[in-house]
Amino acid sequence: MSDAEDTGAPGQGEDSGTDEEGLEIRKLLRGALAHRPPAPSVLGAVQRKIRHRSRGRFYRDRWSTDPYSPFTTFLVTALLMLALLIASFFLLRPLTQTQSGIRVVPAASR
């Protein structure tokens, strides 16, 4: 044996074994840290199954099972309510105005 092997000089002897172990550990870590695709959502399937088995007692409205909110329904409802408020304002406004010929006189105090 030479003196370099006894002292454990870098690049010789046991160092080659640790490099192989280091490569194996790196491969394991890369595999563990690799980006995995997200798990599929099973919420819709579970809700359908519950609705089917309960004969419509749960999730009957299907709004709760829809992945998208009914934006157009909310928008149309809000616009109709706004139109109703504006129309009622202009219809009831003349009732609040006093006639120009009528004068309100306070009652005499005793």
KAWO-V230418 format. One record per backbone hydrogen bond with DSSP energy under -1.0 kcal/mol. NH is the residue of the N-H (numbers start at 1). CO is the residue of the C=O. Records with the same first field share a line. If there is no record, write none. Layout:
NH: CO / CO
This chain:
6: 2
7: 3
9: 4
12: 9
15: 12
18: 14
19: 15
20: 16
21: 17
22: 18
23: 19
24: 20
25: 21
26: 22
27: 23
28: 24
29: 25
30: 26
31: 27
32: 28
33: 29
46: 42
47: 43
48: 44
49: 45
50: 46
51: 47
52: 48
53: 49
54: 50
56: 51
71: 69
74: 70
75: 71
76: 72
77: 73
78: 74
79: 75
80: 76
81: 77
82: 78
83: 79
84: 80
85: 81
86: 82
87: 83
88: 84
89: 85
90: 86
91: 87
92: 88
93: 89
96: 93
